[in-house]
């Protein structure tokens, strides 16, 4: 036997639907009357089937569907309790007295299932939002790193271009004044630029002026030796100028051999030697 007759059922669905749709600041008023009516009818159908069968299978299905629908419209816990309380009160008023206990239990179970599903879905949404924020934060940090990397690359390029100038004083002769600490980083940059310059200018002699290097130790000497070897592979000679007495003593004490390099005390002496190699002469312009 059905829990409600046709007219009672219509009255129950209509009254609950109208109360839901008129609830201010709720997921029901946002969704509108028609979705409310659909879910009220589904809940009443499930209530009748479960009451007749003595189970709660239909209740679980409609509770989950109800929660999923209204979550999209901002469903809150107060909405859940309002729906369950309203349905319970109206169903108890209209149902036979001997069925009121079953209605009470069914509505309680509906609230438990819908609330549990609501909490699970809300936690999942919060986790997705947190993950999205993490992704956005990571993307922002990655963009900042790209900008910083581009700026660093540009800065290194400026350093590469400006830290160690390469001067073509006359055709076939390049002068490279070294200023400051000569470390592996500067040596690699200079080697790359100097080899390019030798290839483009077809220079036969490179003069390395180390008068501006404060400490010409074993590491600096080895870097210069490697640089000279690279230059000689292109068929050019290397002249080392600007060696101070202190640096000369240091190199002797350390036992560093500057093999394959001509050394001159001053830049002018190095230019004369380079011109001699080129079979040219340094001519005075004074009258």
Secondary structure as UniProt FT lines:
FT   HELIX           6..21
FT   TURN            24..25
FT   HELIX           27..31
FT   HELIX           33..53
FT   HELIX           57..71
FT   TURN            72..74
FT   HELIX           77..94
FT   HELIX           97..99
FT   HELIX           100..162
FT   STRAND          166..170
FT   TURN            171..172
FT   STRAND          173..179
FT   HELIX           184..201
FT   STRAND          205..212
FT   HELIX           218..233
FT   TURN            234..235
FT   STRAND          237..241
FT   HELIX           245..254
FT   TURN            259..260
FT   STRAND          262..264
FT   HELIX           267..277
FT   TURN            278..279
//
